[in-house]
Amino acid sequence: MIECGLKHENIRLLGRLDETQSPICLDWTGSGFEVNFQGTQLWAELEATCDSPDMWVAVAVDGCPVARFMVESGRRWYPLGRWSSPVPGMEQPLSRVVTLMKETQCMPFAPEATVKAHGLRHDGALLPLEAPALRVEFIGDSLTSAEGAMAPKDNPEWIPMWFTAFGNYSFHVCNALKAERRVISQSGQGVAWNYLFEPEGNLADDYELTVGALKGAAAEARGCRKPYDFAAWPADAVLIRLLSNDVGGMRRAEKVEAMTGPLTEKCVEFIRKVRRCNPKAHIVWVLPPSDNMPEIAVEAVKRCQADGMEKLSCLALPDYGPEELGARNHPNAAYNEKIGKITAEYIRRLV
């Protein structure tokens, strides 16, 4: 068996992370790695840094799910796949793309919680990977973290097990486009404030940091607060799917009329920041559900377009109904797949 670290020319690291770290730390939804593997068995040495909250990962082979499991505290070897046939003569010396992705989003209340990926063990070869056709960045809240998508209908639990990167609309977008993704998403957060109307609960202010949702000594030690290098991974498209929590926060505080204008201005500022960081990308504001004031994003986009900004648009997705619910009034995996295909076709027409 061959053992190697993840800093290898034929290993592609996925998601926003500090590539200078050893081991590699997986924080954002969908962060991980992939390899083009030829051999009969492949293992990964993983470590959860604490017992709670749970950290879940998923494994896909050529885009098909084969495993989903919780990473335990302490360093352990986990099987990603075995391809030795028990039937004589049925062995196939194929290569296959094996992807490991973190299912669970960042946990700001426990910034020390992460998954450390130490290395691989295998009996074959790591072959060159095909370059992705596109690079797509997704910015969002619980809808982009796919909170509750893996849960039974109307489940009341807020637990890490119900989050998913594989059953996530962003996965289906990139699978259809043969694209690589990076996801920056956090439940409860917005553009200007969170669902409790707290201004520190937003994704816009720390967008230029590697993992801006996490603060504190443990997060800083693993590079979360480092400036993110946008030029090293130039996005072809950036999808912003925010506003639901901002609107919920205004309603909770009973300040909808007073704060709609400031929220619109904050959306304009965020679009301009995203453009500065991604000068060549198509920016698409994926509108919130129709009952969460999507007109705020529409107005912000129109103002930026009036200022001469190009490659900027809005995308309205169908609302999810009672039959498409998972946990805590969030859409299930089937809805995520449906809107992923719609979004992929929209991006295909743009790019």
N, C-alpha and C positions, 0 to 999 in steps of 0.2 A: 504493500500500500504506500502511496505517495502522500505526503503532507505538505501543504503550502499555505502561506498567508494570503490575504485578499489583495495585496498590492502586486498584481500580476498582469502582464500585458493582455492576457486573454480573459480577464475577469472584469466585467463592467459593474461598477458601483452605481446604485440607483438612489435617487433622491438627494435632497440637500443634506449634506453631512460634511464634516471636516475630514478630508482625505489624508491629512497628515497624522491623524490619530492612529495608534495601534494598541488595542484592537479598534476596528471601525465601530462606531456607535450609531445605532439606528433609532431615530426619534420620530420623524414625520411619518404619516401614513404612506405606505407604498415604498418606503426606503428599504434597501436591501442590496442584492447583487444577482447577476446572472452569468451563466457560462454555457458555452457550446461544448457539451461533454460527450466523449466517446469512450465507453467502458461499461463495466457491469455494476459498479456501485459507487455512490457518491454520498459523502457525509459532511455535515457542517458542525463546527464546534461553536456553540452559542452559550450565552450567559445572561440571565436576567439579574439586574443589580440589586433587586429587592423582592421580597415575597409578595408585596402588594403595592400598587395595583398590578393586576395580571398583565403580562405582555404576550400577545398572540402573534403568530406568524403563519403564513401560508406558503405552499410550494406548488408551482405549476411546471408542467413539462410540455414544451411546445404550445404554451398557452392554455393547456387543460389542467384543471386542479387535480392534484394527487394527494395532498395532505394539508391539514390545518391543525395546529397544536399550540399549547401554552409553553413558553420557554420557562424553565425552572431556574431558581437562583443557583448560583454555582456553575462552573464550567462543565458542560456535558456535550457528548457527541450525539447528533440527531441524524437519522437516515433521511436523505432527500430522495432516494430512489435506488432500486436494484433492478437490473435488466438481464439477469441470467435465467433463461427458460428452463423449467423443470422437465421439459419434453425434449429428448435427444433429437438433434437435427433441426430444432426450431430456433436456434440462436440466430440473432440478427445483429451484425456489427454496425449498428446505426449510430449516428451522432444525434443529439437532441439538445435543445435549449432548455436549461433548468433555471428557474427563477425562484428566489426566495424573497418574500416581501413581508414587511411588518404590517399586520392587520390593524393594530391598535394605534390610535392617535397619540400625540403628546399629552402629558398629564401635568399641567402647570401647578397643581396643588402638590405634586410629588416630583419636582424637577430632577431628583436623583434617579428616578426610574427610567431605565433604558434597556435596550438589548445590545450586548456587545457581541460582535461577530469576530471570532479569533482566527478562523481559517478553515480549510477544506482537507478532507482525506479521500483519496480515490485510487482506483486501480487502472486508470486509463490515461486519456489525454484531454487537455483543455485546448480546444481548437479556436481559431479566430472567429469572432462574432460578426455577423452582418451588421453594417452600420444602419442605424434607424433612419427611416425615411423622413421623419419629422421629430422635433422636440416640442412638447406641449407642457406648459405649466398651468396648474390648477390652484386657485386661491379660493378658500371658502370656509364655511362653518360646519355644523354637524351634518348638513346635507352632502358636503364634499368629503367628510370623514366617514360617510355612510353609517352614521350612528343608527343602531337598531335594525339594520338591513338584514342581518342573519337571524333575527329573532322570530318566534312565532307571532302571528297576528295579535295586536293589542297587548303584547307583553308589557308589564309596567316597570321592568328593571333597567337601571342605568348601570351596565357592567361592561367591561372591556371586551368580553367574549362576543358581544353582539355587533361590534364594529368590524369593518372589513375594507381591505384594499382590493381584494379580488372580486367581490361582489359590488364594486363601486363603479359609478358611471364613468369615472375617469379611466378605469381599466378597459372598459368596453370601447371608449373613444379611441384609445391608443392601440388596442388590439385590432380594430378595424382599419386604422391608418398606418399600421406598422411603425408606430411612433414610440419614443421614449417619453416618460412622464416624470414630473416632479410635482408633489402635492404639498401645499401649505394650507392646512385646514385645522380648525379648532372649534369644538362645540361651544355654543354660547357667545362667541365673539362676533364683532361686526366691523364696520368701517370706522365709526366714530366712538362707539361704546358697546357694551355687551347687553345681554337680555335683562340685566338688572339696572341698566342705565348708568353703569360705571365707566368712565372714560378710559381707564387703563385697560379695559377689556376689548381692545381692538387689534386687528391684524395689520393695519396700515402703518402705524408708527414704527414698528420693528421689521417691516418688510425687507429692508436691506441687510438684515442680519441672517446668519445661516439658519439658526433655529430660534427666531425671535420670541416665540411663545414661552420659552423656558428661561427662567432667571435664577440667580443664586450661584453659590460657589461650585456646586456639583456640575451645573450646566456650563459654567464658564470653563471649568477644567477640561471638558471634552469638546470645546470649541463652538458651543452653541451661540455665543455672543460675538463671534467673529464677523466682520463684514463679509458678505457673500459676494463671490466673484461671478458676476453675470456674464462677463465676456468669455469665461471658460466653458459655459454651457448656454450658448445663445438660443433663446426660445424662438420658434417659428410662430407660436401662438400662445397667448396668455388668456386664460378664462377666469374672470372674476365672478364668483357666485355668492355674493354677500348682500345683506340688507335685512334679512328676516329678523335677526336679533336686534338690530338698530331700531326697527319699527316696534318690535315687542318691548324694548326698553322705554321708548317714548310713550307707549300706551300704558305701561306699568306706572310711569311717573306722571301720567296725565299731562303730557307736554307735547302732544302731537303737533298742534298748530304752531306753537312757539319754536319748536326745534326742527321742523321740516326744512326750513331755509338753511340753517347751519349744517344739517345733515347732507343736503344737496351740495353745499360748498365743500364739505369734507370728501364727498364722492368725486367731485371735480379734482380736488387736490390729489386724491389717490390715483386717479387715472393718469394725471400728469407725472406722478412719481413712477408709476409702472412704465410709462413711455420713456422717461429718462433712463431707466434701468434696462429697458428692452427696446432700443431704438428702431429695430427692424421688424418687430413682431406684430402680428395681427392681435389686437386687443378686443376681446368679446366680453361684454357684461351679460352673463347668463341671469336673466331676471328672476327675482323671487316669485313665489306663488302669487296669484292674482289678488289675494286678500292681504298681502304684505307691502302694498304701495310700490309696485314696480315703476310707477311713473317718476319716482325720485331718480332712479338710475337712468331712465330714458332722458330726463331733463339734463342730467349731468353729462351724458354722452353727447346730447345735442349742443351743449355749450362748448364742449371741447372740439367738436366738429366745426362749429362756427368760428373757432379760433384758428382753424386750419389743420387740425390734427387728422391725419389719414389712417387707414387701416384700423378703424375703430367702429364697432357696431354693437347692437343688442341682439340677444337671442331669447325668445320666449318659448318655454317648454310647457307641455301640458301639465296641469295640476294633477296631483295624485289623489285618488279617491279612497273610500273606506276599504275596498278590496285590495288595495296596494299598500297596506300598512304593515310595518313590522312592529318594533318596540317604540313606546312613548310617542305615538303620533308621527313617527318618521317613516319614510317609504321603504319598502322591502327591496330585496335583491332583484326581483323581476322588474320593478319600476326602474331601478338603476340601469338595468340592461336596456330597457326600452328607450330611455332618454339618452343613454350612451350612443346608441345607433343614430338617433336623430342629430345629436351634437356632432358626431363624426362626419355625417353627410354635410352638415353646415360648414365645418372646417375644411372639408375636401373642396367645396365650391370656392371658399376664400383663397386657399393656398394653391 
